[in-house]
Amino acid sequence: MCYYNLFRHTDRTELICAVPEVRPVPAFVTGPPWSFAGRVGDYPSGSSSFDHQSAEISVHFNGFYLFQLINASDIETWVGQSRKQHSNRDASICGKERSKETQPLGMAAG
């Protein structure tokens, strides 16, 4: 189970930064114009439109997932679902723990 803390830009409400609970919050998000918007987790039914695959890839390289919502009200839906479905707080595990060593990038021949 992977939980993300969501931070919303106060001037551009469609701009969201998702940070796994097991990671430190990036310095650019720790103050204005960013504010905590809630928490989102994995849903067994797949009912959330939060893109966990993109988040995992971005977190691997950046430590966070910065994205723009098309529908700014989606975040309220995700946070509401998270409250309903995850009332018991499990240990946060976000993907496989990666070593601190640099991971080589695979290149596809084209």
Secondary structure, DSSP 8 states (H G I E B T S, - for coil): ---EEEEEESSSTTEEEEEETTS---GGGSSTTEEEEEEE---TT------HHHHHHHHHHHSSEEEE-SSTTHHHHHHHHHHHH--S------SS---SS---------
